[in-house]
Amino acid sequence: MHNEFHGRQLERREVAIVQRRLTHYRVPLFEALRQYLKERGIRLRVLYGTATSVEATKNDSGHLDWAESMPTRYLLGGRICWQNFGPLTRDSDLVIITQENKLLSNHWRLVTPRQFRLAFWGHGANLQNRNPKSLRERFKRWTTNRVDWWFAYSDMSADLVAATGFQSSRITVVNNAVDTTQMRRWAQEIDHEETRTLRHGLGIEESPIGVFVGSLYIDKRLDFLLASAEAVRREIPDFHLLIIGEGPEREKVRSWCQAHSWAHWVGGRFRREKMAYVSVAQVMLNPGSVGLGILDSFACGVPLVTTDCGGHGPEIAYLCNGVNGVMTTNDVGAYSAAAVALLRSEEERARLRVGCRAGAETYTLEHMVQRFTEGIATCLQTSR
């Protein structure tokens, strides 16, 4: 009788996910999550704000017909953000927010009385911060324990959260992902004729290609990438570098590519078009911050070469060095040497492609949605 009553109660539940901005790669997640939760009698709402002027240069915004926009105000050049989602979530049973120090509205919810459950969805720490004892990081660790539940990006994130004393049984590891199943379908559709046409359009024939995919900003360490590409070119004279992405450092990339005829910047490319461009390459080069881009590598079977720079996103936990990608020391010489060795060895690339395929089958949107759904349902059934 208790379970039947509890089931009826659960059917009336509402969950709100608050996003500072809505990106295109999150749209499939929210669409699928909405359907999975609906089947459990749980209504999902997505509340989102607007991007900063710098973020707008990435051209990566998404759209959901049923999502709800909310006023967003940035202060101090975008370093502080206020989004008053309180009135919109008054009737919610669970509100899921991101753990960002800049979000004043989130901090307000942490310290004021609330009737709903509150959860963080995030990394567990600022993984790009070089000083874990800084005031900002100490404050972030304090906020970690002010919520009822945690949706951690990866096992790495869960470990960081648990290390602060947060109860492990209230942490759900979602394994952050995008739609790798669809990405793999696209990659499989792309035949030799299509890649040959793309190569011809770039002015590249049978030469080896290294591809960079990502936003063009400081954490990607583009100077390191370009220096490494020059070192690779000295060892492999017909090597070409392909850069896919947009961002605040686009002019640096554009001017450098104009000065090097073997380098090609094609701007932002998304969905199937991005898969086609990645598929022309033999290796993926990203010596800086690696995040969801590792799934591009897995889906296309183009092994990633990165460094132990200490600034990666939590998705770096998916990389198994020497199994589905390569991680070198944080040195241009070591990095370029690893790239050269991989470009020269079809046998090694084939071995790593096997690992990439396994990674693409493991870190899928379907699995992420299932984990998210289970975590939400468990959170709603657990006392605060």
C-alpha positions in Angstrom: 0.0 0.0 0.0 2.9 2.4 0.8 4.5 1.7 -2.5 1.2 2.3 -4.4 0.7 5.6 -2.6 4.3 6.6 -3.3 3.9 5.7 -7.0 0.9 8.0 -7.2 2.9 10.8 -5.5 5.8 10.3 -7.9 3.4 10.7 -10.9 2.8 14.3 -9.9 6.4 15.2 -9.7 8.1 18.0 -11.7 11.8 18.5 -12.4 13.4 21.7 -13.6 16.9 21.8 -15.2 18.4 25.3 -15.2 20.9 26.1 -17.9 22.8 29.4 -18.1 22.6 29.0 -21.8 21.3 26.3 -24.2 23.9 24.7 -26.5 23.1 22.7 -29.6 24.7 19.5 -28.3 22.4 19.4 -25.3 19.2 19.5 -27.4 19.1 15.7 -28.1 19.8 15.0 -24.4 16.9 17.1 -23.2 14.5 15.7 -25.8 15.3 12.1 -24.8 15.3 12.8 -21.1 11.9 14.5 -21.3 10.5 11.3 -22.9 12.1 8.9 -20.4 10.9 10.9 -17.5 7.4 11.3 -19.0 7.2 7.5 -19.0 7.8 7.6 -15.3 5.1 10.2 -14.7 7.7 13.0 -14.2 7.4 16.3 -16.0 10.7 17.9 -17.2 11.1 21.6 -17.7 14.3 23.2 -19.1 14.9 26.8 -18.2 17.7 28.7 -20.1 19.3 32.1 -20.4 21.4 33.9 -23.0 25.1 33.5 -23.8 27.8 36.1 -23.2 29.1 38.1 -26.2 32.2 36.0 -26.2 30.3 32.7 -26.1 28.1 33.9 -28.9 31.1 33.8 -31.2 31.1 30.0 -30.9 27.9 29.8 -32.9 26.8 26.8 -30.9 23.4 27.8 -29.5 20.5 25.3 -29.5 16.7 25.5 -29.6 13.9 23.6 -28.0 10.3 24.5 -28.7 9.2 23.6 -25.2 12.1 25.0 -23.2 11.5 28.3 -21.3 13.8 31.3 -21.6 14.5 33.4 -18.6 16.0 36.9 -18.2 19.8 36.9 -17.9 22.0 39.7 -16.7 25.8 39.7 -16.9 27.9 42.0 -14.7 31.7 42.7 -14.5 32.3 41.8 -18.2 30.5 38.5 -17.9 32.2 37.3 -14.7 29.0 37.5 -12.7 25.5 36.3 -13.9 22.1 36.7 -12.4 19.1 34.6 -13.5 16.1 34.8 -11.3 14.6 31.3 -11.9 13.1 31.2 -8.4 9.5 32.2 -9.4 9.6 29.8 -12.3 10.5 26.8 -10.1 8.2 27.5 -7.2 6.1 24.3 -7.9 9.1 22.0 -8.8 10.0 19.0 -6.7 13.6 18.9 -7.9 15.7 21.7 -9.4 19.0 20.8 -11.1 21.5 23.6 -11.4 25.2 23.8 -12.5 28.0 24.5 -10.1 29.5 27.8 -11.4 30.8 30.4 -9.1 29.6 33.2 -11.4 26.0 32.2 -10.9 24.7 34.5 -8.1 21.2 33.2 -8.4 22.3 29.6 -7.7 24.2 30.7 -4.6 21.1 32.5 -3.4 19.1 29.2 -3.7 21.8 27.4 -1.7 21.4 29.6 1.4 17.7 30.4 1.5 14.9 28.1 2.7 13.4 25.9 0.0 10.6 23.4 -0.3 12.1 21.5 -3.3 15.1 19.3 -3.6 18.2 21.0 -5.1 20.9 19.2 -7.1 24.1 20.1 -8.8 25.0 18.8 -12.3 28.7 19.4 -12.9 32.4 18.7 -12.9 33.0 18.7 -9.1 35.7 21.3 -9.4 37.1 23.9 -11.7 39.4 21.6 -13.6 41.2 24.5 -15.3 42.1 26.2 -12.0 45.8 25.9 -11.3 45.4 26.8 -7.6 43.0 24.4 -5.7 43.6 26.4 -2.5 42.4 29.7 -4.0 39.4 31.5 -2.4 37.3 30.6 -5.5 38.0 26.9 -5.2 37.5 26.9 -1.4 34.1 28.6 -2.0 33.2 26.0 -4.7 34.0 23.1 -2.3 31.8 24.7 0.3 28.9 24.9 -2.1 29.4 21.2 -3.1 27.8 20.1 0.2 24.8 22.5 0.1 22.6 20.4 -2.2 20.6 17.3 -1.8 21.9 15.4 -4.8 24.8 15.4 -7.3 24.7 14.5 -11.0 28.5 14.1 -11.8 29.8 14.3 -15.3 32.1 11.3 -14.9 33.8 9.0 -12.3 36.5 11.7 -12.0 33.8 14.2 -11.0 32.2 11.8 -8.6 35.5 11.3 -6.8 36.1 15.0 -6.5 32.6 15.5 -5.0 33.0 12.5 -2.6 36.4 13.9 -1.5 34.6 16.9 0.0 32.5 14.6 2.3 29.4 14.4 0.1 27.5 11.2 0.6 28.4 8.8 -2.2 24.9 7.2 -2.3 23.6 10.6 -3.3 25.9 10.9 -6.4 24.7 9.8 -9.8 27.5 9.4 -12.4 25.8 10.3 -15.7 28.9 9.9 -18.0 28.5 13.1 -19.9 27.9 12.3 -23.6 26.4 13.5 -26.9 24.6 11.4 -29.5 27.5 9.1 -30.4 25.1 6.6 -32.0 24.0 9.1 -34.6 27.5 10.3 -35.0 28.7 6.8 -35.8 25.9 6.4 -38.3 27.1 9.5 -40.1 30.7 8.4 -39.9 29.8 5.1 -41.5 27.9 6.8 -44.3 30.9 8.8 -45.3 32.7 7.0 -48.1 36.0 7.4 -49.9 34.4 9.6 -52.6 33.1 12.1 -50.1 36.4 12.3 -48.2 38.2 12.7 -51.6 35.9 15.5 -52.5 36.5 17.2 -49.2 40.3 16.8 -49.5 40.2 18.2 -53.0 38.2 21.2 -51.8 40.9 21.9 -49.1 43.7 21.5 -51.6 44.9 18.3 -50.0 45.3 15.0 -52.0 46.8 11.9 -50.3 48.8 13.7 -47.6 48.5 12.8 -43.9 46.2 15.1 -41.9 45.9 16.0 -38.3 42.6 17.6 -37.2 41.8 19.9 -34.3 38.1 20.2 -33.3 37.0 22.6 -30.6 36.3 26.2 -29.6 39.1 28.6 -30.3 39.9 30.0 -26.8 42.8 30.1 -24.4 42.2 26.8 -22.6 42.7 24.9 -25.9 46.4 26.1 -25.9 46.4 26.9 -29.6 50.0 28.3 -29.5 51.1 24.8 -28.3 49.0 23.2 -31.1 50.5 25.4 -33.8 54.1 24.9 -32.6 53.5 21.2 -32.5 52.1 21.2 -36.0 55.2 22.9 -37.3 57.4 20.3 -35.6 55.3 17.5 -37.2 55.6 19.2 -40.6 59.4 19.2 -40.3 59.4 15.5 -39.8 56.6 14.7 -42.3 57.0 17.3 -45.1 53.5 16.6 -46.7 51.6 16.9 -43.3 48.5 19.1 -43.2 46.7 20.6 -40.2 42.9 21.0 -40.3 41.3 23.2 -37.7 37.5 23.1 -37.1 36.0 25.6 -34.6 35.0 29.1 -33.8 35.8 31.3 -30.9 37.6 34.5 -29.6 41.0 33.4 -31.0 39.7 32.9 -34.5 41.8 35.8 -35.9 45.0 34.3 -34.5 44.1 31.0 -36.2 43.0 32.6 -39.4 46.2 34.7 -39.8 48.5 31.7 -38.9 46.7 29.5 -41.5 47.1 32.2 -44.1 50.8 32.2 -43.4 51.1 28.4 -43.7 49.7 26.9 -46.9 49.5 23.5 -45.3 47.1 24.6 -42.6 43.4 25.0 -43.1 40.8 26.6 -40.9 37.2 25.9 -41.9 35.3 27.6 -39.0 32.6 25.9 -37.0 31.2 22.6 -38.4 28.4 20.6 -36.8 26.6 17.3 -36.9 27.2 15.3 -40.1 29.3 17.9 -41.7 31.7 17.9 -38.8 31.9 14.1 -38.9 32.8 14.3 -42.6 35.7 16.8 -42.0 37.0 14.8 -39.1 36.9 11.6 -41.2 39.5 13.0 -43.6 42.2 12.9 -40.9 44.4 10.2 -39.5 44.8 11.7 -36.0 43.1 14.2 -33.8 45.3 16.8 -32.2 44.2 18.6 -29.1 47.0 19.4 -26.6 44.8 21.6 -24.4 41.5 21.1 -22.6 39.8 18.0 -23.7 36.0 17.7 -23.1 33.2 16.2 -25.1 35.4 16.4 -28.2 36.9 13.1 -27.2 33.6 11.6 -28.4 34.2 13.0 -31.9 37.4 10.9 -31.9 35.6 7.8 -30.7 32.7 8.1 -33.2 35.0 8.7 -36.2 37.7 6.3 -35.2 40.3 9.0 -35.4 42.7 8.6 -32.4 43.2 11.6 -30.1 46.6 12.8 -29.1 46.6 15.1 -26.0 48.9 16.1 -23.1 48.8 15.8 -19.4 48.4 19.5 -19.1 46.2 19.3 -16.0 43.4 21.4 -17.6 41.1 18.8 -19.0 37.3 18.4 -18.6 36.0 15.4 -16.7 35.5 13.5 -19.9 39.3 12.9 -20.0 38.4 10.0 -17.7 37.2 8.2 -20.9 40.8 8.2 -22.4 42.8 5.1 -21.8 46.3 5.9 -22.9 47.6 3.5 -25.5 44.1 1.9 -25.8 41.8 4.5 -27.4 44.1 7.5 -27.6 47.4 8.9 -26.6 48.4 11.2 -23.7 52.0 12.6 -23.6 53.9 14.8 -21.2 53.2 18.5 -21.5 56.1 19.2 -23.9 56.0 20.2 -27.6 58.8 17.8 -28.5 57.2 14.8 -26.8 53.8 15.7 -28.2 54.9 16.2 -31.8 57.0 13.0 -31.6 53.9 11.0 -30.5 51.9 12.5 -33.4 54.6 11.7 -35.9 54.9 8.1 -34.7 51.1 7.6 -34.9 50.9 9.2 -38.4 53.7 6.8 -39.6 52.1 3.6 -38.2 48.9 2.4 -39.7 49.1 -0.7 -37.5 49.1 1.5 -34.3 46.2 3.6 -35.6 44.2 0.5 -36.4 44.8 -0.8 -32.9 43.6 2.5 -31.3 40.6 2.6 -33.6 39.4 -0.6 -32.0 39.5 1.2 -28.6 37.7 4.2 -30.1 34.9 2.0 -31.3 34.5 0.5 -27.8 34.5 4.0 -26.3 31.8 5.1 -28.7 29.6 2.2 -27.7 30.2 2.8 -24.0 29.7 6.6 -23.7 26.4 7.1 -25.5 23.5 9.5 -25.1 21.2 6.6 -24.4 23.3 5.5 -21.5 23.5 9.0 -20.2 19.8 9.5 -20.3 19.2 6.2 -18.6 21.6 7.1 -15.8 20.1 10.6 -15.5 16.6 9.2 -15.3 17.4 6.7 -12.6 19.2 9.3 -10.6 16.3 11.7 -10.8 13.8 9.0 -9.8 16.0 7.9 -6.9 16.5 11.4 -5.7 12.7 12.1 -5.7 12.1 9.0 -3.6 14.9 9.7 -1.1 14.3 11.9 1.9 16.1 15.3 2.0 
